[in-house]
Amino acid sequence: LITHCMDYQHQQVREWLEKLYGKEGVPEYEINSRTISYLHTLAKQHDANEKRAQLVIEDMEQKTAEYAEEALRLQSILDGLGCGLERMAPEVRGYVESLSSIASLLNLKDCSDTSYCLALTELSQEMADCSVRMQRVTAEVEKEQEGLGTALLKDANHSRVLSELAGKEAASAPELVKRTKETQFLEQKSEQYSRTIESLQGELEMNGYNNDASHRALQLLAKEIEDLQQEIIPLKDQVAHYQQLPPDSALAGLKVKEAQQQLAKLEVELNKSIDLIHVEK
């Protein structure tokens, strides 16, 4: 059923195309359901438009015939009254022709006073509407012109700013190149220092560096040495006091010997601390 419907539509499309192109021949076209359906729709629309145009033509022909009959009737009446167009004065004939032209321009159905008045009233209304629309359009044009002026001013400002920026860019180009080179130099130095730090840290680790040799540790050792020195001072005074005792006093000798041993022990510790400081430095 679908195939039969498509064949029928194709036949109608083919007949329409042959009628449309005539002796020129129908151009090639793709034969499928979509193309045939589209062309069939166009064919129906074309036939409907032709029928409407034919109706309009027939109506115009009928009106032409009616107007011709009316013209003959009026002409016979005027000829009977001795007022035919050829007998009219040139001025009167000019007036009649002017009224005829105006009637044609106004698309009047007849030349009665009522038709002229109605047509002129409609024309006046159209002129008033046109005037209102003209005022509205003029206001819109003025508004657009104001917007255009603002846009042109902004464009000029933007152009000036762009020109200034271009000048500043050109002026700052050498400085920018200089800063770029400085940045590259600093980056290279930073990488070089990083490698140097890594190398020195490796050397410190190879030399047995530890946290005991830090500045804080050295300060603590110096404080211990200072405390030991302060402890030695009274012991030295005590030894000097004991050395002033008689040499035959056994108790004095014993005290002196103990003080000397303690002093020697403190001096050994002090020397070790001092040596450690020198080694770590």
BELBELUR-V407383 format. One record per residue. N is the residue number from 1. RES is the residue in three letters. SS is DSSP state (helix for helix, strand for strand, loop for the rest). PHI is phi in whole degrees, -180 to 180 (none if undefined). Layout:
n->(N N)
res->(RES RES)
ss->(SS SS)
phi->(PHI PHI)
//
This chain:
n->(1 2 3 4 5 6 7 8 9 10 11 12 13 14 15 16 17 18 19 20 21 22 23 24 25 26 27 28 29 30 31 32 33 34 35 36 37 38 39 40 41 42 43 44 45 46 47 48 49 50 51 52 53 54 55 56 57 58 59 60 61 62 63 64 65 66 67 68 69 70 71 72 73 74 75 76 77 78 79 80 81 82 83 84 85 86 87 88 89 90 91 92 93 94 95 96 97 98 99 100 101 102 103 104 105 106 107 108 109 110 111 112 113 114 115 116 117 118 119 120 121 122 123 124 125 126 127 128 129 130 131 132 133 134 135 136 137 138 139 140 141 142 143 144 145 146 147 148 149 150 151 152 153 154 155 156 157 158 159 160 161 162 163 164 165 166 167 168 169 170 171 172 173 174 175 176 177 178 179 180 181 182 183 184 185 186 187 188 189 190 191 192 193 194 195 196 197 198 199 200 201 202 203 204 205 206 207 208 209 210 211 212 213 214 215 216 217 218 219 220 221 222 223 224 225 226 227 228 229 230 231 232 233 234 235 236 237 238 239 240 241 242 243 244 245 246 247 248 249 250 251 252 253 254 255 256 257 258 259 260 261 262 263 264 265 266 267 268 269 270 271 272 273 274 275 276 277 278 279 280 281)
res->(LEU ILE THR HIS CYS MET ASP TYR GLN HIS GLN GLN VAL ARG GLU TRP LEU GLU LYS LEU TYR GLY LYS GLU GLY VAL PRO GLU TYR GLU ILE ASN SER ARG THR ILE SER TYR LEU HIS THR LEU ALA LYS GLN HIS ASP ALA ASN GLU LYS ARG ALA GLN LEU VAL ILE GLU ASP MET GLU GLN LYS THR ALA GLU TYR ALA GLU GLU ALA LEU ARG LEU GLN SER ILE LEU ASP GLY LEU GLY CYS GLY LEU GLU ARG MET ALA PRO GLU VAL ARG GLY TYR VAL GLU SER LEU SER SER ILE ALA SER LEU LEU ASN LEU LYS ASP CYS SER ASP THR SER TYR CYS LEU ALA LEU THR GLU LEU SER GLN GLU MET ALA ASP CYS SER VAL ARG MET GLN ARG VAL THR ALA GLU VAL GLU LYS GLU GLN GLU GLY LEU GLY THR ALA LEU LEU LYS ASP ALA ASN HIS SER ARG VAL LEU SER GLU LEU ALA GLY LYS GLU ALA ALA SER ALA PRO GLU LEU VAL LYS ARG THR LYS GLU THR GLN PHE LEU GLU GLN LYS SER GLU GLN TYR SER ARG THR ILE GLU SER LEU GLN GLY GLU LEU GLU MET ASN GLY TYR ASN ASN ASP ALA SER HIS ARG ALA LEU GLN LEU LEU ALA LYS GLU ILE GLU ASP LEU GLN GLN GLU ILE ILE PRO LEU LYS ASP GLN VAL ALA HIS TYR GLN GLN LEU PRO PRO ASP SER ALA LEU ALA GLY LEU LYS VAL LYS GLU ALA GLN GLN GLN LEU ALA LYS LEU GLU VAL GLU LEU ASN LYS SER ILE ASP LEU ILE HIS VAL GLU LYS)
ss->(loop helix helix helix helix helix helix helix helix helix helix helix helix helix helix helix helix helix helix helix helix helix helix helix loop loop loop loop loop loop loop loop helix helix helix helix helix helix helix helix helix helix helix helix helix helix helix helix helix helix helix helix helix helix helix helix helix helix helix helix helix helix helix helix helix helix helix helix helix helix helix helix helix helix helix helix helix helix helix helix loop loop loop loop helix helix helix loop loop helix helix helix helix helix helix helix helix helix helix helix helix helix helix helix helix loop loop loop loop loop loop loop helix helix helix helix helix helix helix helix helix helix helix helix helix helix helix helix helix helix helix helix helix helix helix helix helix helix helix helix helix helix helix helix helix helix helix helix helix helix helix helix helix helix helix helix helix helix helix helix helix helix helix helix helix helix helix helix helix helix helix helix helix helix helix helix helix helix helix helix helix helix helix helix helix helix helix helix helix helix helix helix helix helix helix helix helix helix helix helix helix helix helix helix helix helix loop loop loop loop helix helix helix loop helix helix helix helix helix helix helix helix helix helix helix helix helix helix helix helix helix helix helix helix helix helix helix helix helix helix helix helix helix loop loop loop loop loop loop helix helix helix helix helix helix helix helix helix helix helix helix helix helix helix helix helix helix helix helix helix helix helix helix helix helix helix helix helix helix helix loop)
phi->(none -66 -65 -63 -63 -65 -64 -65 -64 -64 -63 -65 -63 -62 -64 -67 -67 -63 -69 -74 -90 61 -72 -66 89 -76 -68 -70 -148 -77 -101 -152 -62 -68 -65 -63 -63 -65 -68 -65 -64 -62 -63 -65 -64 -64 -64 -65 -64 -65 -64 -65 -63 -65 -63 -63 -62 -64 -65 -66 -64 -66 -65 -61 -64 -64 -65 -65 -63 -65 -65 -64 -65 -67 -65 -66 -66 -65 -65 -67 -87 75 -119 -64 -63 -74 -95 -77 -67 -56 -66 -64 -62 -65 -64 -64 -64 -65 -62 -65 -65 -64 -61 -67 -65 -82 57 -84 -79 -155 -106 -77 -61 -63 -63 -63 -63 -63 -66 -67 -63 -63 -65 -63 -64 -63 -64 -64 -63 -63 -64 -64 -64 -64 -63 -64 -65 -62 -63 -65 -64 -63 -64 -65 -65 -62 -62 -66 -62 -63 -65 -65 -64 -63 -63 -64 -63 -63 -63 -65 -63 -63 -64 -63 -64 -63 -64 -64 -64 -65 -70 -89 -60 -60 -64 -64 -63 -63 -64 -63 -64 -63 -62 -63 -62 -66 -64 -63 -63 -61 -64 -64 -64 -61 -65 -64 -63 -62 -64 -66 -63 -64 -63 -62 -64 -67 -85 79 -67 -140 -69 -68 -93 -73 -60 -65 -65 -65 -63 -65 -64 -62 -66 -65 -62 -63 -66 -64 -63 -67 -73 -73 -55 -66 -68 -61 -64 -68 -65 -63 -68 -69 -67 -81 -72 -61 -72 -88 -85 -66 -66 -64 -64 -63 -64 -65 -64 -65 -67 -65 -62 -65 -66 -64 -63 -67 -65 -63 -62 -64 -65 -62 -64 -65 -64 -63 -64 -65 -65 -68 -68)
//
